[in-house]
């Protein structure tokens, strides 16, 4: 399903127009199209760290809802409020964030993540039904794997709803949930591919240390598959939709910089150059650790040049 690919890849998020064409296939959503379009614009800017523009767009959506121009479900208003609160906070507008938080607390019908909670609940119920149908008690039971496609199928609906309404809060949350599900089932069924996909998602989410710990704890299962994936994994940090991609790339280099191919090794060195040239002190400790790993493969002239930049 294309929505799953958008969540997994990070660098493959659709443009506003491509997204609108995708949404139009769901005819029942036509009346919400202006809201959906603006929220997707807000989400793309949020993922690109343009918090100010993202906040302005989402705030305008909220203003239109407050003006009563559109009759929309209460859960959608709740969802916009939650995103606005988070966006104001991310753009350091703490007073506005607090005002929105007060509105959220004063709403008698507030349900946190109402749509996604409903689909999550249904997915878990579906899994429970499957286990009862086959009299399954644990992952060790024969045929337990038959329930995995069922829960993943339900979770696709869950992610689809998050994408449809362009909720920044929900989309980031679904990536985290999907990573947890993939790592859990991948380890239970000893499927390295599922765990590798979970690690990719943790990196995209800015949870680099979680992804690295997941690999380190399960090296025996993952090493062969990970060796094939490692160079592709490094490219995740090139995506502007990867959260905390600078610190994530440094952590990746520190752990696996000696294993990447020559093309990615050269890219890693250029990345270190860019930080040192910018005199970015916030990442200097990470740069030092990454340089220790890269040093064994550095050419003499690169060592000299990097030394000059650190002075």
FIFIFI-751107 format. One record per residue (C-alpha): residue number from 1; residue in three letters; x, y, z; chain. Coordinates in nm, 4 decimals, padded with zeros to 6 digits. Example, Ala and Ser with C-alpha at 12.3 -4.5 7.8 and 13.67 -1.06 7.14 Angstrom:
PT   resi   resn          X          Y          Z   chain
PT      1    ala    01.2300   -00.4500    00.7800       A
PT      2    ser    01.3670   -00.1060    00.7140       A
END
This chain:
PT   resi   resn          X          Y          Z   chain
PT      1    unk    00.0000    00.0000    00.0000       A
PT      2    unk    00.1404    00.3372   -00.0998       A
PT      3    unk    00.0669    00.4992    00.2364       A
PT      4    unk    00.2920    00.2436    00.4087       A
PT      5    unk    00.5727    00.3242    00.1641       A
PT      6    unk    00.5378    00.6950    00.2400       A
PT      7    unk    00.5742    00.6202    00.6103       A
PT      8    unk    00.8723    00.3907    00.5598       A
PT      9    unk    01.0768    00.5852    00.3066       A
PT     10    unk    01.0689    00.9362    00.4448       A
PT     11    unk    01.2257    01.0779    00.1295       A
PT     12    unk    00.9287    00.9704   -00.0808       A
PT     13    unk    00.6564    01.1874    00.0710       A
PT     14    unk    00.4170    01.3123   -00.1993       A
PT     15    unk    00.3816    01.6718   -00.3117       A
PT     16    unk    00.0632    01.8539   -00.2137       A
PT     17    unk   -00.0907    01.7935   -00.5588       A
PT     18    unk    00.0038    01.4239   -00.5659       A
PT     19    unk   -00.1379    01.3892   -00.2178       A
PT     20    unk   -00.4645    01.5613   -00.3145       A
PT     21    unk   -00.5020    01.3274   -00.6156       A
PT     22    unk   -00.4523    01.0376   -00.3757       A
PT     23    unk   -00.7165    01.1717   -00.1359       A
PT     24    unk   -00.9686    01.2382   -00.4157       A
PT     25    unk   -00.9923    00.8637   -00.4723       A
PT     26    unk   -01.1802    00.8570   -00.1415       A
PT     27    unk   -01.5010    01.0280   -00.2616       A
PT     28    unk   -01.6486    01.0586    00.0867       A
PT     29    unk   -01.3704    01.3014    00.1804       A
PT     30    unk   -01.4506    01.5611   -00.0861       A
PT     31    unk   -01.6068    01.8107    00.1540       A
PT     32    unk   -01.2911    01.8072    00.3679       A
PT     33    unk   -01.0539    01.8601    00.0754       A
PT     34    unk   -00.9580    02.2255    00.1553       A
PT     35    unk   -00.8783    02.1285    00.5162       A
PT     36    unk   -00.6868    01.8200    00.4060       A
PT     37    unk   -00.4834    02.0163    00.1506       A
PT     38    unk   -00.3776    02.2819    00.4013       A
PT     39    unk   -00.2920    02.0270    00.6685       A
PT     40    unk   -00.0666    01.8377    00.4291       A
PT     41    unk    00.1130    02.1628    00.3426       A
PT     42    unk    00.1575    02.2211    00.7151       A
PT     43    unk    00.2872    01.8677    00.7660       A
PT     44    unk    00.5480    01.8929    00.4874       A
PT     45    unk    00.6776    02.2207    00.6310       A
PT     46    unk    00.6805    02.0718    00.9803       A
PT     47    unk    00.8882    01.7743    00.8631       A
PT     48    unk    01.1190    02.0196    00.6835       A
PT     49    unk    01.1604    02.2017    01.0185       A
PT     50    unk    00.9936    02.5143    00.8849       A
PT     51    unk    00.7905    02.5314    01.2053       A
PT     52    unk    00.6887    02.8942    01.1635       A
PT     53    unk    00.5150    02.8382    00.8273       A
PT     54    unk    00.3713    02.5042    00.9430       A
PT     55    unk    00.2255    02.6767    01.2487       A
PT     56    unk    00.0764    02.9599    01.0421       A
PT     57    unk   -00.0933    02.7169    00.8025       A
PT     58    unk   -00.2361    02.4944    01.0765       A
PT     59    unk   -00.3474    02.7970    01.2775       A
PT     60    unk   -00.5360    02.9275    00.9728       A
PT     61    unk   -00.7101    02.5904    00.9444       A
PT     62    unk   -00.8127    02.6187    01.3088       A
PT     63    unk   -00.9351    02.9756    01.2532       A
PT     64    unk   -01.1575    02.8601    00.9658       A
PT     65    unk   -01.3018    02.5840    01.1841       A
PT     66    unk   -01.3652    02.8358    01.4633       A
PT     67    unk   -01.5461    03.0621    01.2162       A
PT     68    unk   -01.7895    02.7780    01.1525       A
PT     69    unk   -01.7366    02.7817    00.7753       A
PT     70    unk   -01.7268    02.4018    00.7687       A
PT     71    unk   -01.9194    02.1509    00.9732       A
PT     72    unk   -01.6622    01.8916    01.0646       A
PT     73    unk   -01.6552    01.6069    01.3169       A
PT     74    unk   -01.5515    01.7046    01.6668       A
PT     75    unk   -01.2580    01.4626    01.6586       A
PT     76    unk   -01.1131    01.6557    01.3631       A
PT     77    unk   -01.1282    01.9815    01.5595       A
PT     78    unk   -00.9580    01.8021    01.8501       A
PT     79    unk   -00.6882    01.6772    01.6154       A
PT     80    unk   -00.6191    02.0257    01.4740       A
PT     81    unk   -00.5981    02.1637    01.8284       A
PT     82    unk   -00.3420    01.8987    01.9253       A
PT     83    unk   -00.1275    01.9740    01.6187       A
PT     84    unk   -00.1514    02.3503    01.6757       A
PT     85    unk   -00.0433    02.3110    02.0372       A
PT     86    unk    00.2588    02.1016    01.9344       A
PT     87    unk    00.3534    02.3312    01.6442       A
PT     88    unk    00.3367    02.6446    01.8617       A
PT     89    unk    00.5623    02.4685    02.1112       A
PT     90    unk    00.8118    02.3601    01.8407       A
PT     91    unk    00.8306    02.7169    01.7095       A
PT     92    unk    00.9010    02.8472    02.0637       A
PT     93    unk    00.5629    03.0219    02.0889       A
PT     94    unk    00.5044    02.8865    02.4390       A
PT     95    unk    00.2302    03.1328    02.5355       A
PT     96    unk    00.0212    03.0374    02.2316       A
PT     97    unk    00.0888    02.6697    02.3007       A
PT     98    unk   -00.0390    02.7148    02.6573       A
PT     99    unk   -00.3561    02.8871    02.5307       A
PT    100    unk   -00.4297    02.5960    02.2962       A
PT    101    unk   -00.3582    02.3488    02.5771       A
PT    102    unk   -00.6169    02.5272    02.7922       A
PT    103    unk   -00.8716    02.4955    02.5087       A
PT    104    unk   -00.7953    02.1241    02.4831       A
PT    105    unk   -00.8426    02.0750    02.8575       A
PT    106    unk   -01.1723    02.2686    02.8526       A
PT    107    unk   -01.3282    02.0578    02.5773       A
PT    108    unk   -01.5701    01.8161    02.7390       A
PT    109    unk   -01.5516    01.5716    02.4477       A
PT    110    unk   -01.1746    01.5665    02.3999       A
PT    111    unk   -01.0418    01.2282    02.2913       A
PT    112    unk   -00.6679    01.2056    02.2388       A
PT    113    unk   -00.5989    01.0572    01.8932       A
PT    114    unk   -00.9622    00.9429    01.8582       A
PT    115    unk   -00.9456    00.7984    01.5073       A
PT    116    unk   -00.6121    00.6284    01.5528       A
PT    117    unk   -00.7088    00.4841    01.8898       A
PT    118    unk   -01.0174    00.3328    01.7293       A
PT    119    unk   -00.8155    00.1621    01.4571       A
PT    120    unk   -00.5486    00.0496    01.7032       A
PT    121    unk   -00.8169   -00.1025    01.9245       A
PT    122    unk   -00.9742   -00.2803    01.6259       A
PT    123    unk   -00.6343   -00.4109    01.5133       A
PT    124    unk   -00.5588   -00.5577    01.8556       A
PT    125    unk   -00.9092   -00.7042    01.8801       A
PT    126    unk   -00.8626   -00.8625    01.5375       A
PT    127    unk   -00.5359   -01.0170    01.6547       A
PT    128    unk   -00.7062   -01.1516    01.9677       A
PT    129    unk   -00.9872   -01.3002    01.7562       A
PT    130    unk   -00.7336   -01.4731    01.5316       A
PT    131    unk   -00.5533   -01.6203    01.8317       A
PT    132    unk   -00.8775   -01.7558    01.9736       A
PT    133    unk   -00.9824   -01.8960    01.6347       A
PT    134    unk   -00.6632   -02.0996    01.6060       A
PT    135    unk   -00.6423   -02.1636    01.9803       A
PT    136    unk   -00.3073   -01.9863    01.9899       A
PT    137    unk   -00.1566   -01.9081    02.3274       A
PT    138    unk    00.1909   -01.7761    02.2482       A
PT    139    unk    00.4306   -01.6978    01.9597       A
PT    140    unk    00.5700   -02.0515    02.0016       A
PT    141    unk    00.2381   -02.2052    01.8979       A
PT    142    unk    00.2230   -02.3523    01.5478       A
PT    143    unk    00.0654   -02.1114    01.2921       A
PT    144    unk    00.0949   -01.8065    01.5180       A
PT    145    unk    00.2469   -01.6296    01.2165       A
PT    146    unk   -00.0901   -01.6384    01.0406       A
PT    147    unk   -00.2083   -01.3569    01.2680       A
PT    148    unk    00.0681   -01.1162    01.1597       A
PT    149    unk   -00.0830   -01.0317    00.8178       A
PT    150    unk   -00.4155   -00.9651    00.9911       A
PT    151    unk   -00.2801   -00.7078    01.2352       A
PT    152    unk   -00.0595   -00.5444    00.9713       A
PT    153    unk   -00.3629   -00.5226    00.7419       A
PT    154    unk   -00.5613   -00.3441    01.0126       A
PT    155    unk   -00.2673   -00.1168    01.0903       A
PT    156    unk   -00.2595   -00.0104    00.7249       A
PT    157    unk   -00.6076    00.1361    00.7758       A
PT    158    unk   -00.4797    00.3027    01.0900       A
PT    159    unk   -00.1901    00.4680    00.9066       A
PT    160    unk   -00.4087    00.5594    00.6099       A
PT    161    unk   -00.6366    00.7702    00.8309       A
PT    162    unk   -00.3358    00.9535    00.9755       A
PT    163    unk   -00.2093    01.0308    00.6260       A
PT    164    unk   -00.5496    01.1338    00.4947       A
PT    165    unk   -00.5905    01.4077    00.7526       A
PT    166    unk   -00.2293    01.5258    00.7396       A
PT    167    unk   -00.1884    01.5110    01.1143       A
PT    168    unk    00.1765    01.5743    01.2027       A
PT    169    unk    00.1233    01.4383    01.5535       A
PT    170    unk   -00.0414    01.1218    01.4258       A
PT    171    unk    00.1984    01.0516    01.1402       A
PT    172    unk    00.5020    01.0667    01.3668       A
PT    173    unk    00.3166    00.8486    01.6145       A
PT    174    unk    00.2264    00.5908    01.3513       A
PT    175    unk    00.5899    00.5644    01.2461       A
PT    176    unk    00.6836    00.4874    01.6063       A
PT    177    unk    00.4026    00.2331    01.6391       A
PT    178    unk    00.4918    00.0658    01.3100       A
PT    179    unk    00.8575    00.0409    01.4181       A
PT    180    unk    00.7542   -00.1217    01.7462       A
PT    181    unk    00.5231   -00.3683    01.5701       A
PT    182    unk    00.7824   -00.4630    01.3063       A
PT    183    unk    01.0614   -00.5123    01.5621       A
PT    184    unk    00.8371   -00.7152    01.7932       A
PT    185    unk    00.7088   -00.9530    01.5258       A
PT    186    unk    01.0401   -00.9655    01.3437       A
PT    187    unk    01.2131   -01.0886    01.6575       A
PT    188    unk    00.9327   -01.3305    01.7468       A
PT    189    unk    00.9386   -01.4887    01.4018       A
PT    190    unk    01.3153   -01.4456    01.3519       A
PT    191    unk    01.2546   -01.2399    01.0395       A
PT    192    unk    01.5547   -01.0049    00.9985       A
PT    193    unk    01.3852   -00.8066    00.7186       A
PT    194    unk    01.1041   -00.6868    00.9503       A
PT    195    unk    01.3549   -00.5814    01.2169       A
PT    196    unk    01.5680   -00.3963    00.9591       A
PT    197    unk    01.2565   -00.2055    00.8486       A
PT    198    unk    01.1926   -00.1186    01.2145       A
PT    199    unk    01.5490    00.0156    01.2459       A
PT    200    unk    01.4955    00.2299    00.9334       A
PT    201    unk    01.1823    00.3774    01.0933       A
PT    202    unk    01.3565    00.4444    01.4247       A
PT    203    unk    01.6247    00.6360    01.2332       A
PT    204    unk    01.3605    00.8370    01.0448       A
PT    205    unk    01.1874    00.9156    01.3746       A
PT    206    unk    01.5058    01.0539    01.5222       A
PT    207    unk    01.5253    00.7509    01.7553       A
PT    208    unk    01.8713    00.6578    01.6282       A
PT    209    unk    01.9946    00.5187    01.9593       A
PT    210    unk    01.6901    00.2880    01.9794       A
PT    211    unk    01.7665    00.1544    01.6300       A
PT    212    unk    02.1339    00.1007    01.7133       A
PT    213    unk    02.0535   -00.0792    02.0402       A
PT    214    unk    01.8015   -00.2990    01.8565       A
PT    215    unk    02.0752   -00.4047    01.6131       A
PT    216    unk    02.3425   -00.4527    01.8797       A
PT    217    unk    02.1156   -00.6765    02.0904       A
PT    218    unk    02.0252   -00.8966    01.7916       A
PT    219    unk    02.3463   -00.9046    01.5857       A
PT    220    unk    02.3339   -01.2784    01.5228       A
PT    221    unk    01.9890   -01.2587    01.3617       A
PT    222    unk    02.0426   -00.9300    01.1770       A
PT    223    unk    02.4043   -00.9190    01.0681       A
PT    224    unk    02.3712   -01.0882    00.7276       A
PT    225    unk    02.0641   -00.8865    00.6264       A
PT    226    unk    02.2023   -00.5660    00.7764       A
PT    227    unk    02.5263   -00.5992    00.5812       A
PT    228    unk    02.3229   -00.5830    00.2590       A
PT    229    unk    02.1166   -00.2901    00.3854       A
PT    230    unk    02.3818   -00.0770    00.5553       A
PT    231    unk    02.4590    00.1582    00.2662       A
PT    232    unk    02.0918    00.2092    00.1866       A
PT    233    unk    02.0341    00.2716    00.5585       A
PT    234    unk    02.2888    00.5541    00.5605       A
PT    235    unk    02.0967    00.7373    00.2856       A
PT    236    unk    01.7993    00.7723    00.5208       A
PT    237    unk    01.9798    01.0616    00.6871       A
PT    238    unk    01.9933    01.2496    00.3559       A
PT    239    unk    01.6149    01.2864    00.3667       A
PT    240    unk    01.4908    01.6245    00.4837       A
PT    241    unk    01.2024    01.4318    00.6422       A
PT    242    unk    01.4374    01.2448    00.8748       A
PT    243    unk    01.4050    01.3880    01.2253       A
PT    244    unk    01.7346    01.4911    01.3917       A
PT    245    unk    01.9279    01.3810    01.0838       A
PT    246    unk    02.2561    01.5485    01.1881       A
PT    247    unk    02.2898    01.3696    01.5231       A
PT    248    unk    02.1481    01.0537    01.3653       A
PT    249    unk    02.4097    01.0526    01.0904       A
PT    250    unk    02.6885    01.1051    01.3466       A
PT    251    unk    02.5629    00.8128    01.5576       A
PT    252    unk    02.5452    00.5948    01.2466       A
PT    253    unk    02.9027    00.6828    01.1452       A
PT    254    unk    03.0278    00.6212    01.4996       A
PT    255    unk    02.8809    00.2698    01.4947       A
PT    256    unk    02.9159    00.1585    01.1327       A
PT    257    unk    03.1376    00.4110    00.9540       A
PT    258    unk    03.4033    00.1486    00.8789       A
PT    259    unk    03.1514   -00.0798    00.7081       A
PT    260    unk    02.9910    00.1544    00.4510       A
PT    261    unk    03.0994    00.1439    00.0869       A
PT    262    unk    03.3451    00.3963   -00.0560       A
PT    263    unk    03.0705    00.6240   -00.1882       A
PT    264    unk    02.9050    00.6565    00.1520       A
PT    265    unk    03.2440    00.6813    00.3243       A
PT    266    unk    03.3263    00.9840    00.1055       A
PT    267    unk    02.9831    01.1265    00.1826       A
PT    268    unk    03.0460    01.0801    00.5561       A
PT    269    unk    03.3791    01.2642    00.5304       A
PT    270    unk    03.2168    01.5544    00.3409       A
PT    271    unk    02.9508    01.5681    00.6105       A
PT    272    unk    03.2189    01.5984    00.8817       A
PT    273    unk    03.3875    01.8730    00.6750       A
PT    274    unk    03.0604    02.0694    00.6595       A
PT    275    unk    03.0118    02.0615    01.0379       A
PT    276    unk    03.3701    02.1660    01.1088       A
PT    277    unk    03.3563    02.4433    00.8482       A
PT    278    unk    03.0365    02.5765    01.0059       A
PT    279    unk    03.2047    02.5733    01.3488       A
PT    280    unk    02.8959    02.3975    01.4848       A
PT    281    unk    02.9911    02.3392    01.8505       A
PT    282    unk    02.6632    02.1622    01.9310       A
PT    283    unk    02.7775    01.8499    01.7441       A
PT    284    unk    03.1515    01.8636    01.8148       A
PT    285    unk    03.1527    01.5672    02.0571       A
PT    286    unk    02.9713    01.3520    01.8021       A
PT    287    unk    03.2146    01.4673    01.5322       A
PT    288    unk    03.5105    01.3582    01.7426       A
PT    289    unk    03.3650    01.0100    01.7965       A
PT    290    unk    03.2811    00.9782    01.4257       A
PT    291    unk    03.6334    01.0861    01.3243       A
PT    292    unk    03.7895    00.8153    01.5433       A
PT    293    unk    03.5903    00.5555    01.3482       A
PT    294    unk    03.6655    00.7090    01.0066       A
PT    295    unk    04.0354    00.7655    01.0785       A
PT    296    unk    04.1448    00.4153    00.9761       A
PT    297    unk    04.0171    00.4797    00.6248       A
PT    298    unk    04.1176    00.8455    00.5897       A
PT    299    unk    04.3910    00.9415    00.3451       A
PT    300    unk    04.6857    01.1450    00.4825       A
PT    301    unk    04.5733    01.4652    00.3089       A
PT    302    unk    04.2231    01.4251    00.4565       A
PT    303    unk    04.3658    01.3863    00.8068       A
PT    304    unk    04.5704    01.7053    00.7631       A
PT    305    unk    04.2747    01.9022    00.6237       A
PT    306    unk    04.0379    01.7891    00.8981       A
PT    307    unk    04.3024    01.8744    01.1585       A
PT    308    unk    04.3227    02.2294    01.0219       A
PT    309    unk    03.9463    02.2688    01.0400       A
PT    310    unk    03.9426    02.1670    01.4075       A
PT    311    unk    04.2019    02.4282    01.5073       A
END
